[in-house]
Amino acid sequence: MTWRDTEDIAIALAERHPDLDPLSVRFTDLHRWVTELPGFSDDPGASNEKTLEAIQMAWLDEYRNR
């Protein structure tokens, strides 16, 4: 998994934190959680605010559709 795999990351985060509203998560925590996901193999420093926001919005969709 890489930073570009926003949907896969969102699904994995929704499975790990099913009761957590993604909008309540700080980007620093989101960054750490993504890099700690099994299968994540990208450079931790390659993310930016736009990438984290895209992941957060995809996760929010997963959260709302459960």
PDB file as gemmi writes it, atoms N, CA and C in Angstrom:
CRYST1    1.000    1.000    1.000  90.00  90.00  90.00 P 1                      
ATOM      1  N   MET A   1       0.845  -1.175   0.000  1.00  0.00           N  
ATOM      2  CA  MET A   1       0.000   0.000   0.000  1.00  0.00           C  
ATOM      3  C   MET A   1       0.893   1.242   0.000  1.00  0.00           C  
ATOM      4  N   THR A   2       0.466   2.258  -0.738  1.00  0.00           N  
ATOM      5  CA  THR A   2       1.193   3.524  -0.787  1.00  0.00           C  
ATOM      6  C   THR A   2       0.229   4.664  -0.482  1.00  0.00           C  
ATOM      7  N   TRP A   3       0.768   5.860  -0.397  1.00  0.00           N  
ATOM      8  CA  TRP A   3      -0.060   7.034  -0.104  1.00  0.00           C  
ATOM      9  C   TRP A   3      -1.145   7.233  -1.155  1.00  0.00           C  
ATOM     10  N   ARG A   4      -0.942   6.724  -2.351  1.00  0.00           N  
ATOM     11  CA  ARG A   4      -1.932   6.890  -3.427  1.00  0.00           C  
ATOM     12  C   ARG A   4      -3.136   5.971  -3.278  1.00  0.00           C  
ATOM     13  N   ASP A   5      -3.024   4.973  -2.442  1.00  0.00           N  
ATOM     14  CA  ASP A   5      -4.094   3.989  -2.259  1.00  0.00           C  
ATOM     15  C   ASP A   5      -5.101   4.457  -1.211  1.00  0.00           C  
ATOM     16  N   THR A   6      -5.696   5.615  -1.458  1.00  0.00           N  
ATOM     17  CA  THR A   6      -6.561   6.233  -0.448  1.00  0.00           C  
ATOM     18  C   THR A   6      -7.742   5.346  -0.061  1.00  0.00           C  
ATOM     19  N   GLU A   7      -8.360   4.692  -1.037  1.00  0.00           N  
ATOM     20  CA  GLU A   7      -9.518   3.844  -0.730  1.00  0.00           C  
ATOM     21  C   GLU A   7      -9.115   2.649   0.129  1.00  0.00           C  
ATOM     22  N   ASP A   8      -8.024   2.001  -0.229  1.00  0.00           N  
ATOM     23  CA  ASP A   8      -7.560   0.848   0.551  1.00  0.00           C  
ATOM     24  C   ASP A   8      -7.179   1.266   1.969  1.00  0.00           C  
ATOM     25  N   ILE A   9      -6.527   2.406   2.080  1.00  0.00           N  
ATOM     26  CA  ILE A   9      -6.144   2.922   3.399  1.00  0.00           C  
ATOM     27  C   ILE A   9      -7.393   3.239   4.215  1.00  0.00           C  
ATOM     28  N   ALA A  10      -8.371   3.876   3.568  1.00  0.00           N  
ATOM     29  CA  ALA A  10      -9.609   4.236   4.266  1.00  0.00           C  
ATOM     30  C   ALA A  10     -10.331   3.001   4.790  1.00  0.00           C  
ATOM     31  N   ILE A  11     -10.388   1.961   3.982  1.00  0.00           N  
ATOM     32  CA  ILE A  11     -11.043   0.720   4.407  1.00  0.00           C  
ATOM     33  C   ILE A  11     -10.298   0.113   5.594  1.00  0.00           C  
ATOM     34  N   ALA A  12      -8.982   0.085   5.506  1.00  0.00           N  
ATOM     35  CA  ALA A  12      -8.176  -0.475   6.598  1.00  0.00           C  
ATOM     36  C   ALA A  12      -8.358   0.323   7.884  1.00  0.00           C  
ATOM     37  N   LEU A  13      -8.400   1.639   7.784  1.00  0.00           N  
ATOM     38  CA  LEU A  13      -8.591   2.471   8.973  1.00  0.00           C  
ATOM     39  C   LEU A  13      -9.988   2.280   9.556  1.00  0.00           C  
ATOM     40  N   ALA A  14     -10.986   2.166   8.687  1.00  0.00           N  
ATOM     41  CA  ALA A  14     -12.358   1.947   9.157  1.00  0.00           C  
ATOM     42  C   ALA A  14     -12.477   0.610   9.883  1.00  0.00           C  
ATOM     43  N   GLU A  15     -11.738  -0.385   9.416  1.00  0.00           N  
ATOM     44  CA  GLU A  15     -11.763  -1.692  10.078  1.00  0.00           C  
ATOM     45  C   GLU A  15     -11.037  -1.658  11.417  1.00  0.00           C  
ATOM     46  N   ARG A  16      -9.965  -0.893  11.495  1.00  0.00           N  
ATOM     47  CA  ARG A  16      -9.188  -0.808  12.745  1.00  0.00           C  
ATOM     48  C   ARG A  16      -9.849   0.091  13.782  1.00  0.00           C  
ATOM     49  N   HIS A  17     -10.570   1.104  13.326  1.00  0.00           N  
ATOM     50  CA  HIS A  17     -11.184   2.092  14.225  1.00  0.00           C  
ATOM     51  C   HIS A  17     -12.653   2.287  13.828  1.00  0.00           C  
ATOM     52  N   PRO A  18     -13.490   1.257  13.975  1.00  0.00           N  
ATOM     53  CA  PRO A  18     -14.859   1.318  13.454  1.00  0.00           C  
ATOM     54  C   PRO A  18     -15.766   2.354  14.116  1.00  0.00           C  
ATOM     55  N   ASP A  19     -15.501   2.718  15.343  1.00  0.00           N  
ATOM     56  CA  ASP A  19     -16.383   3.649  16.051  1.00  0.00           C  
ATOM     57  C   ASP A  19     -15.826   5.061  16.141  1.00  0.00           C  
ATOM     58  N   LEU A  20     -14.737   5.313  15.465  1.00  0.00           N  
ATOM     59  CA  LEU A  20     -14.076   6.608  15.548  1.00  0.00           C  
ATOM     60  C   LEU A  20     -14.465   7.484  14.364  1.00  0.00           C  
ATOM     61  N   ASP A  21     -14.972   8.680  14.653  1.00  0.00           N  
ATOM     62  CA  ASP A  21     -15.302   9.640  13.598  1.00  0.00           C  
ATOM     63  C   ASP A  21     -13.993  10.162  13.007  1.00  0.00           C  
ATOM     64  N   PRO A  22     -13.749   9.934  11.723  1.00  0.00           N  
ATOM     65  CA  PRO A  22     -12.496  10.373  11.104  1.00  0.00           C  
ATOM     66  C   PRO A  22     -12.241  11.875  11.226  1.00  0.00           C  
ATOM     67  N   LEU A  23     -13.296  12.661  11.329  1.00  0.00           N  
ATOM     68  CA  LEU A  23     -13.110  14.111  11.435  1.00  0.00           C  
ATOM     69  C   LEU A  23     -12.546  14.526  12.789  1.00  0.00           C  
ATOM     70  N   SER A  24     -12.565  13.614  13.749  1.00  0.00           N  
ATOM     71  CA  SER A  24     -12.019  13.930  15.072  1.00  0.00           C  
ATOM     72  C   SER A  24     -10.534  13.583  15.188  1.00  0.00           C  
ATOM     73  N   VAL A  25      -9.962  13.034  14.121  1.00  0.00           N  
ATOM     74  CA  VAL A  25      -8.570  12.575  14.146  1.00  0.00           C  
ATOM     75  C   VAL A  25      -7.640  13.671  13.633  1.00  0.00           C  
ATOM     76  N   ARG A  26      -6.612  13.970  14.421  1.00  0.00           N  
ATOM     77  CA  ARG A  26      -5.602  14.945  13.989  1.00  0.00           C  
ATOM     78  C   ARG A  26      -4.744  14.322  12.896  1.00  0.00           C  
ATOM     79  N   PHE A  27      -4.255  15.159  11.994  1.00  0.00           N  
ATOM     80  CA  PHE A  27      -3.433  14.657  10.893  1.00  0.00           C  
ATOM     81  C   PHE A  27      -2.161  13.979  11.390  1.00  0.00           C  
ATOM     82  N   THR A  28      -1.619  14.425  12.515  1.00  0.00           N  
ATOM     83  CA  THR A  28      -0.419  13.771  13.044  1.00  0.00           C  
ATOM     84  C   THR A  28      -0.725  12.323  13.432  1.00  0.00           C  
ATOM     85  N   ASP A  29      -1.891  12.102  14.037  1.00  0.00           N  
ATOM     86  CA  ASP A  29      -2.295  10.738  14.388  1.00  0.00           C  
ATOM     87  C   ASP A  29      -2.631   9.933  13.137  1.00  0.00           C  
ATOM     88  N   LEU A  30      -3.333  10.548  12.206  1.00  0.00           N  
ATOM     89  CA  LEU A  30      -3.690   9.873  10.963  1.00  0.00           C  
ATOM     90  C   LEU A  30      -2.431   9.413  10.230  1.00  0.00           C  
ATOM     91  N   HIS A  31      -1.449  10.276  10.146  1.00  0.00           N  
ATOM     92  CA  HIS A  31      -0.187   9.939   9.487  1.00  0.00           C  
ATOM     93  C   HIS A  31       0.446   8.715  10.148  1.00  0.00           C  
ATOM     94  N   ARG A  32       0.514   8.726  11.452  1.00  0.00           N  
ATOM     95  CA  ARG A  32       1.118   7.606  12.182  1.00  0.00           C  
ATOM     96  C   ARG A  32       0.337   6.320  11.953  1.00  0.00           C  
ATOM     97  N   TRP A  33      -0.985   6.395  12.033  1.00  0.00           N  
ATOM     98  CA  TRP A  33      -1.813   5.204  11.863  1.00  0.00           C  
ATOM     99  C   TRP A  33      -1.659   4.611  10.466  1.00  0.00           C  
ATOM    100  N   VAL A  34      -1.576   5.476   9.465  1.00  0.00           N  
ATOM    101  CA  VAL A  34      -1.405   4.980   8.095  1.00  0.00           C  
ATOM    102  C   VAL A  34      -0.071   4.256   7.966  1.00  0.00           C  
ATOM    103  N   THR A  35       0.982   4.868   8.470  1.00  0.00           N  
ATOM    104  CA  THR A  35       2.308   4.248   8.326  1.00  0.00           C  
ATOM    105  C   THR A  35       2.434   2.959   9.134  1.00  0.00           C  
ATOM    106  N   GLU A  36       1.568   2.769  10.124  1.00  0.00           N  
ATOM    107  CA  GLU A  36       1.582   1.550  10.937  1.00  0.00           C  
ATOM    108  C   GLU A  36       0.682   0.445  10.384  1.00  0.00           C  
ATOM    109  N   LEU A  37      -0.058   0.730   9.313  1.00  0.00           N  
ATOM    110  CA  LEU A  37      -0.946  -0.280   8.746  1.00  0.00           C  
ATOM    111  C   LEU A  37      -0.140  -1.438   8.159  1.00  0.00           C  
ATOM    112  N   PRO A  38      -0.613  -2.673   8.367  1.00  0.00           N  
ATOM    113  CA  PRO A  38       0.051  -3.811   7.726  1.00  0.00           C  
ATOM    114  C   PRO A  38      -0.010  -3.645   6.203  1.00  0.00           C  
ATOM    115  N   GLY A  39       1.089  -3.845   5.561  1.00  0.00           N  
ATOM    116  CA  GLY A  39       1.124  -3.723   4.108  1.00  0.00           C  
ATOM    117  C   GLY A  39       1.484  -2.348   3.596  1.00  0.00           C  
ATOM    118  N   PHE A  40       1.561  -1.365   4.485  1.00  0.00           N  
ATOM    119  CA  PHE A  40       1.955  -0.030   4.036  1.00  0.00           C  
ATOM    120  C   PHE A  40       3.465  -0.024   3.839  1.00  0.00           C  
ATOM    121  N   SER A  41       3.899   0.339   2.635  1.00  0.00           N  
ATOM    122  CA  SER A  41       5.326   0.236   2.319  1.00  0.00           C  
ATOM    123  C   SER A  41       5.907   1.503   1.703  1.00  0.00           C  
ATOM    124  N   ASP A  42       5.164   2.593   1.731  1.00  0.00           N  
ATOM    125  CA  ASP A  42       5.637   3.836   1.121  1.00  0.00           C  
ATOM    126  C   ASP A  42       6.510   4.623   2.095  1.00  0.00           C  
ATOM    127  N   ASP A  43       7.159   5.625   1.575  1.00  0.00           N  
ATOM    128  CA  ASP A  43       8.003   6.511   2.375  1.00  0.00           C  
ATOM    129  C   ASP A  43       7.113   7.343   3.298  1.00  0.00           C  
ATOM    130  N   PRO A  44       7.286   7.240   4.611  1.00  0.00           N  
ATOM    131  CA  PRO A  44       6.463   8.024   5.538  1.00  0.00           C  
ATOM    132  C   PRO A  44       6.548   9.530   5.288  1.00  0.00           C  
ATOM    133  N   GLY A  45       7.659   9.996   4.785  1.00  0.00           N  
ATOM    134  CA  GLY A  45       7.822  11.420   4.530  1.00  0.00           C  
ATOM    135  C   GLY A  45       7.228  11.893   3.223  1.00  0.00           C  
ATOM    136  N   ALA A  46       6.645  10.991   2.452  1.00  0.00           N  
ATOM    137  CA  ALA A  46       6.113  11.352   1.136  1.00  0.00           C  
ATOM    138  C   ALA A  46       4.679  11.873   1.189  1.00  0.00           C  
ATOM    139  N   SER A  47       4.099  11.953   2.361  1.00  0.00           N  
ATOM    140  CA  SER A  47       2.722  12.452   2.462  1.00  0.00           C  
ATOM    141  C   SER A  47       2.723  13.967   2.624  1.00  0.00           C  
ATOM    142  N   ASN A  48       1.544  14.540   2.428  1.00  0.00           N  
ATOM    143  CA  ASN A  48       1.357  15.968   2.666  1.00  0.00           C  
ATOM    144  C   ASN A  48      -0.085  16.181   3.129  1.00  0.00           C  
ATOM    145  N   GLU A  49      -0.417  17.406   3.408  1.00  0.00           N  
ATOM    146  CA  GLU A  49      -1.752  17.700   3.941  1.00  0.00           C  
ATOM    147  C   GLU A  49      -2.854  17.285   2.967  1.00  0.00           C  
ATOM    148  N   LYS A  50      -2.630  17.509   1.681  1.00  0.00           N  
ATOM    149  CA  LYS A  50      -3.627  17.149   0.668  1.00  0.00           C  
ATOM    150  C   LYS A  50      -3.869  15.637   0.661  1.00  0.00           C  
ATOM    151  N   THR A  51      -2.804  14.863   0.761  1.00  0.00           N  
ATOM    152  CA  THR A  51      -2.913  13.405   0.788  1.00  0.00           C  
ATOM    153  C   THR A  51      -3.667  12.939   2.026  1.00  0.00           C  
ATOM    154  N   LEU A  52      -3.309  13.482   3.174  1.00  0.00           N  
ATOM    155  CA  LEU A  52      -3.975  13.096   4.419  1.00  0.00           C  
ATOM    156  C   LEU A  52      -5.447  13.493   4.404  1.00  0.00           C  
ATOM    157  N   GLU A  53      -5.753  14.636   3.812  1.00  0.00           N  
ATOM    158  CA  GLU A  53      -7.149  15.063   3.715  1.00  0.00           C  
ATOM    159  C   GLU A  53      -7.939  14.109   2.817  1.00  0.00           C  
ATOM    160  N   ALA A  54      -7.341  13.672   1.720  1.00  0.00           N  
ATOM    161  CA  ALA A  54      -8.011  12.725   0.825  1.00  0.00           C  
ATOM    162  C   ALA A  54      -8.283  11.402   1.540  1.00  0.00           C  
ATOM    163  N   ILE A  55      -7.324  10.950   2.320  1.00  0.00           N  
ATOM    164  CA  ILE A  55      -7.504   9.721   3.093  1.00  0.00           C  
ATOM    165  C   ILE A  55      -8.613   9.913   4.122  1.00  0.00           C  
ATOM    166  N   GLN A  56      -8.597  11.046   4.799  1.00  0.00           N  
ATOM    167  CA  GLN A  56      -9.611  11.324   5.819  1.00  0.00           C  
ATOM    168  C   GLN A  56     -11.016  11.356   5.202  1.00  0.00           C  
ATOM    169  N   MET A  57     -11.165  11.956   4.029  1.00  0.00           N  
ATOM    170  CA  MET A  57     -12.475  12.033   3.382  1.00  0.00           C  
ATOM    171  C   MET A  57     -12.935  10.657   2.902  1.00  0.00           C  
ATOM    172  N   ALA A  58     -12.013   9.847   2.396  1.00  0.00           N  
ATOM    173  CA  ALA A  58     -12.369   8.485   1.988  1.00  0.00           C  
ATOM    174  C   ALA A  58     -12.771   7.660   3.205  1.00  0.00           C  
ATOM    175  N   TRP A  59     -12.057   7.836   4.301  1.00  0.00           N  
ATOM    176  CA  TRP A  59     -12.387   7.146   5.546  1.00  0.00           C  
ATOM    177  C   TRP A  59     -13.756   7.605   6.047  1.00  0.00           C  
ATOM    178  N   LEU A  60     -14.037   8.888   5.933  1.00  0.00           N  
ATOM    179  CA  LEU A  60     -15.331   9.417   6.352  1.00  0.00           C  
ATOM    180  C   LEU A  60     -16.458   8.764   5.555  1.00  0.00           C  
ATOM    181  N   ASP A  61     -16.264   8.577   4.250  1.00  0.00           N  
ATOM    182  CA  ASP A  61     -17.263   7.884   3.431  1.00  0.00           C  
ATOM    183  C   ASP A  61     -17.499   6.467   3.950  1.00  0.00           C  
ATOM    184  N   GLU A  62     -16.414   5.765   4.260  1.00  0.00           N  
ATOM    185  CA  GLU A  62     -16.534   4.411   4.815  1.00  0.00           C  
ATOM    186  C   GLU A  62     -17.294   4.439   6.143  1.00  0.00           C  
ATOM    187  N   TYR A  63     -16.956   5.388   6.985  1.00  0.00           N  
ATOM    188  CA  TYR A  63     -17.573   5.529   8.307  1.00  0.00           C  
ATOM    189  C   TYR A  63     -19.079   5.780   8.186  1.00  0.00           C  
ATOM    190  N   ARG A  64     -19.459   6.646   7.273  1.00  0.00           N  
ATOM    191  CA  ARG A  64     -20.874   7.005   7.112  1.00  0.00           C  
ATOM    192  C   ARG A  64     -21.681   5.905   6.425  1.00  0.00           C  
ATOM    193  N   ASN A  65     -21.022   5.075   5.641  1.00  0.00           N  
ATOM    194  CA  ASN A  65     -21.724   4.030   4.895  1.00  0.00           C  
ATOM    195  C   ASN A  65     -21.803   2.707   5.634  1.00  0.00           C  
ATOM    196  N   ARG A  66     -21.418   2.685   6.885  1.00  0.00           N  
ATOM    197  CA  ARG A  66     -21.487   1.437   7.664  1.00  0.00           C  
ATOM    198  C   ARG A  66     -22.832   1.286   8.298  1.00  0.00           C  
TER     199      ARG A  66                                                      
END                                                                             
